């Protein structure tokens, strides 16, 4: 049985990737990092699997490789 995909918050993403907050959001705007998904009215997070895929190969990752936000 496969584990469900976890949603991780900003601090965890920054710790795992080593990126600064401004660099992370710039990469999202450029399509070079997975976009966050809305998890509540005021909250957002990232799919752990998307972040792990980016960590494994950040150079060739592009936004088309990520799932759409409504797949969750």
NORPEGI-V664315 format. One record per backbone hydrogen bond with DSSP energy under -0.5 kcal/mol. CO is the residue of the C=O (numbers start at 1). NH is the residue of the N-H. Records with the same first field share a line. If there is no record, write none. Layout:
CO->NH + NH
//
This chain:
6->8 + 48
8->46
9->13
10->14
11->15
12->16
13->17
14->18
20->24
21->25
22->26
23->27
24->28
25->29
26->30
27->31 + 32 + 33
28->31
31->63
37->45
43->39 + 40
45->37
46->8
47->51
48->52
49->53
50->54
51->55
52->56
53->57
57->61
62->65
63->66
68->71
69->72
//
